[in-house]
Amino acid sequence: MQEWEGSVAFVTGGGQGIGLGIARALAKRGVGLAVVDIDEAALARAKDELSQVTAVETFRLDVRDRAGFAAVADEAEAKLGHVNLLFNNAGIAPYSPAAELRYEKWDLAIDVNLKGVVNGVQTFLPRMIERGQGGYVVNTASGAGLVADGNVLYATTKFAVVGLSESLRQATARHGIDVSVLCPGPVDTDIVRNTRSANENASVGLPENLVADVEAFLKSGADIDSVGEMVIAGMRARSTWIHTGQEVRPYLEKRMKELLASVPAPATSGAR
C-alpha cells in the first residue's frame, strides 16, 4: 500500500500535536480515521475539523487501559472497517532529576510511553496477521530514543520504543506488515504543558523555571502538519526511522563513532 486511499487508520494521541498532524495528512489521502485521545475537548475539535475531509470516529482512551483499548478497537472497526494503519503516537514528556526518581515516576513514564505502544501493537497486530492483508505500524519515539540526554525517564522509554520498532519490523515483514519509528526532534506542540497537567501524583512534569526555554526550543522546530507529511513520506519510502530535521545528526555521529570505537579490534593473525 502506497497511497492508502480507503484504508482505516487508528491514531493514538490524535486529537492534538503530532497525532493531529498525522491524522490531517491521512485524511487528505482518503484514509478513514479512528482518532483516540485522553483529552475530550481536543477530540471534539479534531472531529469537527477532520470530518469535513474524511470519515472519522473519535474515542476517549487512556492508552494504559488494555481492556479499554480492545473495546475501542472493536467499536472503531465496527464503524469504519478493519484497521490496517496503526499509529502509536500518544505519549508524555516526563522529567525528574536523578536524586528525585521514585518508583511512581518510573511507572507513569513506562506505562504511558512504552506500555501504551505495546497495548496498541498487541491489540491490532494479531488482527492484521489473521486477516493476511498486510498493514503498517508507526510508533512515535524521539530523537532522545537514539541519543540519550540526562532526562532518564524520557530516554528510557523512547529507547525502548525504538528497539521495539526495529525488532517488530523484522518480525512482521513475513506478514507484509511494515513498521517505522518516528524519532522527532523539536516539534511545535503543547506536550510540556500537557504532561504537567497529566501528572497525577507522580510529579514528572518540567519544573516551572525550565518550561519557557523548553517550549521555545520546541517552537523552533517543525510544525505538526509538516511532521504529518514527513510521516507519509517515510511510510512511502518504508523507512525504518523517520526524522523531522537535522538536529540529531551530530549527536548520532558522535555516538556511533564512540560506540564503534568501544568494540574490540579483531585479533591480529599470528599474534603470540
Solvent accessible surface area in square Angstrom, and as a share of the most:
residue,aa,sasa,rsa
1,M,110,0.49
2,Q,85,0.38
3,E,97,0.43
4,W,9,0.03
5,E,143,0.64
6,G,65,0.63
7,S,9,0.06
8,V,11,0.06
9,A,0,0.00
10,F,0,0.00
11,V,0,0.00
12,T,2,0.01
13,G,12,0.12
14,G,0,0.00
15,G,5,0.04
16,Q,49,0.22
17,G,19,0.18
18,I,23,0.12
19,G,0,0.00
20,L,20,0.10
21,G,0,0.00
22,I,1,0.00
23,A,0,0.00
24,R,67,0.25
25,A,2,0.02
26,L,0,0.00
27,A,3,0.03
28,K,136,0.58
29,R,53,0.19
30,G,33,0.32
31,V,0,0.00
32,G,9,0.09
33,L,0,0.00
34,A,0,0.00
35,V,0,0.00
36,V,1,0.00
37,D,7,0.04
38,I,83,0.42
39,D,50,0.26
40,E,114,0.51
41,A,59,0.46
42,A,0,0.00
43,L,11,0.05
44,A,58,0.45
45,R,150,0.55
46,A,1,0.01
47,K,76,0.32
48,D,101,0.52
49,E,68,0.30
50,L,2,0.01
51,S,53,0.34
52,Q,147,0.65
53,V,87,0.50
54,T,23,0.13
55,A,62,0.48
56,V,11,0.07
57,E,42,0.19
58,T,33,0.19
59,F,18,0.08
60,R,130,0.48
61,L,10,0.05
62,D,35,0.18
63,V,11,0.06
64,R,75,0.28
65,D,66,0.34
66,R,146,0.53
67,A,81,0.63
68,G,17,0.16
69,F,0,0.00
70,A,41,0.32
71,A,62,0.48
72,V,17,0.10
73,A,0,0.00
74,D,79,0.41
75,E,75,0.34
76,A,0,0.00
77,E,20,0.09
78,A,89,0.69
79,K,111,0.47
80,L,36,0.18
81,G,30,0.29
82,H,101,0.45
83,V,1,0.01
84,N,31,0.16
85,L,0,0.00
86,L,0,0.00
87,F,2,0.01
88,N,3,0.02
89,N,19,0.10
90,A,24,0.19
91,G,29,0.28
92,I,19,0.10
93,A,23,0.18
94,P,0,0.00
95,Y,52,0.20
96,S,4,0.02
97,P,55,0.35
98,A,84,0.65
99,A,93,0.72
100,E,86,0.39
101,L,40,0.20
102,R,122,0.45
103,Y,187,0.71
104,E,91,0.41
105,K,17,0.07
106,W,71,0.25
107,D,76,0.40
108,L,11,0.05
109,A,0,0.00
110,I,48,0.24
111,D,38,0.20
112,V,17,0.10
113,N,2,0.01
114,L,41,0.20
115,K,86,0.36
116,G,6,0.06
117,V,3,0.02
118,V,53,0.31
119,N,6,0.03
120,G,0,0.00
121,V,14,0.08
122,Q,121,0.54
123,T,22,0.13
124,F,0,0.00
125,L,25,0.13
126,P,62,0.39
127,R,50,0.18
128,M,4,0.02
129,I,63,0.32
130,E,153,0.69
131,R,68,0.25
132,G,60,0.58
133,Q,131,0.58
134,G,12,0.12
135,G,5,0.05
136,Y,8,0.03
137,V,1,0.01
138,V,1,0.01
139,N,0,0.00
140,T,14,0.08
141,A,2,0.02
142,S,9,0.06
143,G,10,0.10
144,A,16,0.13
145,G,1,0.01
146,L,21,0.10
147,V,29,0.17
148,A,62,0.48
149,D,90,0.47
150,G,78,0.75
151,N,26,0.13
152,V,54,0.31
153,L,1,0.00
154,Y,40,0.15
155,A,8,0.06
156,T,56,0.32
157,T,1,0.00
158,K,11,0.05
159,F,65,0.27
160,A,35,0.27
161,V,0,0.00
162,V,9,0.05
163,G,37,0.35
164,L,41,0.20
165,S,2,0.01
166,E,57,0.26
167,S,67,0.43
168,L,23,0.11
169,R,53,0.19
170,Q,146,0.65
171,A,63,0.49
172,T,3,0.02
173,A,64,0.50
174,R,201,0.73
175,H,58,0.26
176,G,50,0.48
177,I,2,0.01
178,D,27,0.14
179,V,1,0.01
180,S,1,0.00
181,V,0,0.00
182,L,0,0.00
183,C,2,0.01
184,P,14,0.09
185,G,29,0.28
186,P,6,0.04
187,V,5,0.03
188,D,56,0.29
189,T,26,0.15
190,D,90,0.47
191,I,50,0.25
192,V,7,0.04
193,R,114,0.42
194,N,56,0.29
195,T,3,0.02
196,R,74,0.27
197,S,96,0.62
198,A,46,0.36
199,N,26,0.13
200,E,112,0.50
201,N,146,0.75
202,A,8,0.06
203,S,77,0.49
204,V,1,0.00
205,G,14,0.13
206,L,20,0.10
207,P,54,0.34
208,E,101,0.45
209,N,121,0.62
210,L,62,0.31
211,V,1,0.00
212,A,72,0.56
213,D,106,0.55
214,V,47,0.27
215,E,35,0.16
216,A,63,0.49
217,F,114,0.48
218,L,25,0.12
219,K,125,0.53
220,S,86,0.56
221,G,22,0.21
222,A,21,0.16
223,D,73,0.38
224,I,28,0.14
225,D,65,0.34
226,S,42,0.27
227,V,0,0.00
228,G,0,0.00
229,E,59,0.27
230,M,59,0.26
231,V,0,0.00
232,I,1,0.00
233,A,57,0.44
234,G,9,0.08
235,M,0,0.00
236,R,95,0.35
237,A,73,0.57
238,R,120,0.44
239,S,35,0.22
240,T,29,0.17
241,W,115,0.41
242,I,8,0.04
243,H,72,0.32
244,T,13,0.08
245,G,33,0.32
246,Q,123,0.55
247,E,80,0.36
248,V,22,0.13
249,R,133,0.49
250,P,76,0.48
251,Y,131,0.50
252,L,43,0.22
253,E,102,0.46
254,K,123,0.52
255,R,88,0.32
256,M,77,0.35
257,K,154,0.65
258,E,96,0.43
259,L,87,0.43
260,L,126,0.63
261,A,85,0.66
262,S,80,0.52
263,V,89,0.51
264,P,116,0.73
265,A,87,0.68
266,P,127,0.80
267,A,99,0.77
268,T,105,0.61
269,S,112,0.72
270,G,70,0.67
271,A,77,0.59
272,R,283,1.03
